[in-house]
């Protein structure tokens, strides 16, 4: 017997740095029954897609991106300065994520309650027969499985099978090796859709907790102090540090703004107060993504510019970055720009806390 799920979206699609969230977003496109005909709400034009640009030619990718925005926001990953699976960072800049963290049950359960799906979870100690049986049963019902195999940091989707051959989806659909179970680290088998259980109030409390986490203030102090102690010997390392810190919020806060500014998405589905949601949409837009407004996304590009980083360098530092960060002017510029990133977070957090008092 053969079963291949339809409406697959290879991932990552666009600016998606978190592999798990991208995999889950693609899984939910399938699980929730999105098709090329499902209306897509465009946050930029504040209307349903009318195919006014090239992005309109890929409606399923647009839906996947919309789900990614919301999942990254609800998980709070959109509000740190690192991703918790990155073991080079200690401590992490989000509460509840310890060193060597690997997608714990509480994390997955919160996303299931937010997005509305049920699941079974297996690890390498489960027999091949029970994992295969659960996957095939869910695939027969139209639900994919998230798998983490020999690369412990990367997730793929089990999106079909032919007899005992499993087909995995990441950047493309491909047959998994016959020994996939011998390298199985984690399997999250989606078993059905369910009503979302996370309240809008809980969502906002989670975000406020992330934005006000004490490690944010500690990191800001470290940045300012480090920039006061640049030498020829450490310039390259410090340039790399500043580039690495910048690389998360420039993208992640944009995803959060897209999630809050949408009118039809997973985040809006649990909203119980449209007036408050409108207030938060405004502050997320103003502080995180509005062009030429000292917003975090634009500030991030300026930080890259100060370091000589951009598309031509693959967003990586170069020897020029070390030369630039040796200059006092660059150091003061970076201090001012990073201070604005933290200021924007504090402003968003303050507005969330003000709204929480009314819920």
Helices and strands as residue ranges (DSSP letters): E 2-4, H 19-31, E 41-42, E 47-48, G 54-57, H 59-74, G 77-79, H 105-115, E 117-123, H 128-140, E 145-148, E 155-162, E 165-169, E 173-175, G 180-183, E 186-193, H 200-211, H 214-227, H 235-261, H 266-269, H 274-284, I 285-289, H 296-306, G 311-313, H 319-325, H 328-356
